[in-house]
Amino acid sequence: MVYKVLFFSDFGIDDNIAVLYAFFNKEIDLVGVVADYGNVSKKDALRNAAYLQKLTGRSDVPVFTGAELPLTGIPPEYVPDVHGIEGLGPIIPDIEVDYSLENFHGIQDIIEKKPGEIIIVNVGRLSSLAAAFILYPETMKMVKDFYVMGGAFKEPGNVTPVSEANFYGDPYAANIVLTQSKPPVKIIPLDVTSGAIVTPALIDELDEYYHSIDSEVGKLVKPMFDYYFKFYKERNPELTGAPLHDVLTLWALVHEEHEEHVVYLDIPVKIVVNKGEAFGQSIGDFRRSIDKADYPIHKVAVNFNYAEFIKNFYTTMKNSQSHNGTG
């Protein structure tokens, strides 16, 4: 089965690797990419999207300009210590981009031309996706499914003790998405993505392969990953690798028919928008009770098959040569 994916991303390191995973995956038809602020500025996200587009030779995949600011009105804080100044670790892309382009409305055409077929995967802040629900409510009803990397339910947050970065960055937007989406959103939270550990040894093996076939796009993976892993290792010396949150979200999509690969629970969910220590916290009612909170019910991932994830990641990332990823 081939999944038609409209990908919303803020183009940090794990986002960039996820985009490559999507480009190389034969089960994913990437119909468009929305470049948002988040890990980096909107301008940097646009440039990174164009850079990957150029290196992969995939000019057929349109890049749309996403949000520059969250709905909260709070200026975003970028994270160069995690993702590098440009969002590509140590890599400085040499490419010119038309930053004046405002083409977000183009997602309407993509969705309306394939009603009931497009799946939206959002791995960054949810500001652009929320804007789509506000601007194009009827069009968004035509979306087949939504996958969102975000939240932390039974796991500590990665921005505050209780809040995950994507929801914390714009909790207003997250609540709009969760209240307006007709099909239940499949939420892939830190509870599972923090376990999507990829080791340096696996990346080294891929890098050796990329050099053997002279894949210019493949050669990006190791320097990006090494930068990313260094951050995680300094924060937690016990880690044996770095979590690829956004790759796991795409992997969950292409394995949706295998219930044993990703386990979801139907959970009432809301995001805290009140300023204070709980700002951006994702609340899920996991109580084993008939009486549950009156929040919108969504599918929250609670477990995944790590062995299958790693096997699929490795084999997919070796597809670079057959997907225009050679130098």
N, C-alpha and C positions, 0 to 999 in steps of 0.2 A: 504494500500500500504506500502511496506517495501523499505526503501531507503538504498542503499549500500554506506556508507560514509567512505572516507579516510580523516582522521582528522589531520590537521596541528595545533600544539599548542605549546605555550611557558610556559605552566604549572604554571601559577600563580593561585591565589585562585579561581577567576571566571572561569578560564580554567578547573581547577580540578573538580569544581561543574558541569561544562558543560560535562566533560567526564563521570561523574556519571550519569548525565541526559541521555546521549547517551547509556550507559550500561543498564539503567533501562527502556528505551523507546522501546516498542514493535514494533514501526514503523521504528526504526533505526537498521540496520545491520552494526556494526562498523567493517570494513574490515581491518583496520590498523590505527596506530597512528604514526605521524612523530613528534619527540620531538626536538624543536628548542631552541636556545638562545632567550632571550627577557626579560620577567619578571624576569627570573633567567638564570643562565648559561646553556649551552647545557647539561653538566654533571648532573646538578640538575634536569633538565627537564627529562632526561632519567631515573634518579632514581625515580622521582615522578611517571612517567608512569609505571615503573616496580612495584612500591609500590601499585598503584591502581589496577594494573593487578593482583597482589597477593591477595589483600584483596577482590576483586570481584570474584576471581576464574576464571577470563577470560583469561587464558593462550592461548586461541585460537586466540586472537587478537594480531597480531604481532606489535612490536614497532620498528620503524626505526629511525636511527640517522639523524637528520637534520643539519642545518647550525650552525656554531659556531660564525661566524662573518657576519656583513652586507656587501653588495657589495660596500658600500661607503668606506670601509676600516677603518672607525671610530670605535674604541673599544666600545662595548656596555656598557651602564650603567644600572645596575640592580636596582630594586625598592623594597628593603626589607621593607621599611616603609609601603608599600601598601600590599605586599604579604607575608611578613616574610622572614627570611634569607633563608629558604629552599623552599619557594614558597607555603608552606602549613600552613601559619599563625604561630601559636605556636607549631605545630606538627613537631617533628624531626623523620623522617622515619628511621627505623632500617632494612636496606636491602643492600645486596651486589650486585653490578652491574658490568658487563664487559664493562668498558668505552672504550676499544680498538676496540670494534665492529664498523665497518663501513659498513652498509648494505642499504644505501639509494637507491641503484639501485633496491632493491626489490619492490619498488613501481611500477616499470615497469611491473613486472609479474602480480601484482594485477589488473592493468588497462587493460593490454592486454588480460588477461583471461576473462574479463567481458567487452568487448568493448561496449560503449554506455550505460553502466549501472552505472559506478562509479561516484559519486558526491564528489567533493573535497570541504571541509569546512576548511577555514583558519582563525584562530582567533588570531594569533600572528603576528610577523614580517613576511614579505613575501619573505625573502631571499631564503628559501628552495624551495618554490613554483616557484620562478623565475628561480632557478637553474634547476628545472625539465623541464621548457620550453626551456632552453638553451641546456641541455644535451639530452633530449628525445622529440624533437619537434613533431615527427610523433605519438609517444605514447600519448602525451597530446591532440592530436586531437581526441582521442577516449574517452576522459572524457565527460560525459553527461552534467555536470553543475558545476558551481563554485559559492560558497558563501563565501564572505570575510567580516569579521568584521574589519572596518577601515574607517578612514576619518571623517571629520567634515565639513559640507558644510554651513549650516545656523546656526550652533551651535559653540560656542567657542571651541578651542582645549583643550586638557587636559595635553599637554606638553608645548606648547607655546600658545599665544593667538589665533593662527589660526590652529595649527597642532595637530592631534591625534597621539597617541603613535605608533601604528603599522605602519602607513605610514611615520611618522617622523623618526622611527628607521631605515628604509631603503627605502627611496623614489625611488631610482634607481630600486629596486626590484619591488616595487608597479607599476611603469610605465611599466616594462617588462611584468608583468602579464596582465595589462590593455590593452597593445598593441598587445599581442600575443594570448590572449584567443579568440577562435572562437565564442563559445556561449557568449552572453553578461554576464559579471560578475554581480551577484546580490550583491550589496554593502550594508552592514548593518552598517550605520555610527553612530557616537555619537548622531546625530540628533534624532534617535529613541532609541538607546540602553541606553542613559542616563535616559530614562523614564521607563526602565525595573526594577523598584524598587521592591525589595523583603524586607519585614519587619522582624524585629527580632521576632515578635509574631508568624509569620508563621513558621520561622525556629525553634522556641521553640516547636511548636506543632509537627513538623516533628521529632525533637530530642526526644520528649517524646515517639513517636511511635517507633523510632529506638531502644531506650532502652527497650521498652516493648517486642520487638521481638529479642533483643540482636544482632542487626545488626552492626558488627564491622565497616563495610565501612560506614554505615549510621551515625555512631557516629562521623565521621570526619567532617560532614557538619557544625555543630554548632560552634566548636572552630575556624574553618577556617573562617566562615562567620562573627563571632563576631570580629575577628581581622580586617577583611576587612571593616566592618561597622564602627569600631572605627576610622579608617583613614578617611573615608568619613565624619563622623560626626564632627570630629575635623576641617576638612576643610570647612564644611558647616553645622553649627549647626541646620539649618532648615530642614535638610533631615530626613525623617521618616524611611528610610531604605537604602539599598545599591543597586546599579544597577548591574545586572548580564548580562553584555554585551554579553558574549560568549554563554550563555544559550539562549538568545533571538535569536542569529544567527541560532542555531540548531532548535529552535522552528519555526522560519520563514520557514525553509526547510520543516519540516513535515506538515506545514500548507500552502504550496505553492498553493494547489488547491482551497483554500478559499481566493478569491481575497479581501474579506472584512476584513480579518484578518491582512494582510500586504499589504500596498499600495506602489507600485513602480512607478517611473517616468523614462522614457527613456531619459537619460541625457548625453551629451558629458562631459567626465571627463579626467583630467590630474593631475599629481602631480608635485609640484614645486621641482626641484632638485638643483637649484642654491642656494649657501650659502647666508645666510642673514636672515632677520626676517620672511620671508615667507617659509623658508626651510621646506619641508614636508607638505605644505598646499595642501589640496585637492580642486581643482577648478572644479566646475560644472556649466555648462551654463544653468541656469534655466530661461533664458529670454523667454518670450512669443512672440517669433519672428521666422519668417521663416529662417532668417539668424542667424545661430548658429556657434559657434567655431568649427573648424575642428579637434576635438578630438575624440577618440574612444567612441562610445555610449554604455553605460551600464545602468543597471537597479538599480536605487538608491532608497532605502526604505525611505519613507517620513512620514509614519504613521503606527501604528499597534494597534490592539485591546488589550488593557491592561488587561481587565477582562478575556479574553480567555487565554492570556499568563499565568496569575497567576493561573487560574484554572488548566490548563494543567501542569504547573510546579509542583503544589502540588500533583496532582494525579499521575504523572509520578514518582516523587521522593518517593512515597509510594510503588513503585513496587520493592523495594530493596530485599524483601524476596524471590520473585519469580525469581530473576535474580542472584542467587549465591552470594548475598550480606550479608548473615548471618554469624555470628561468629561461 
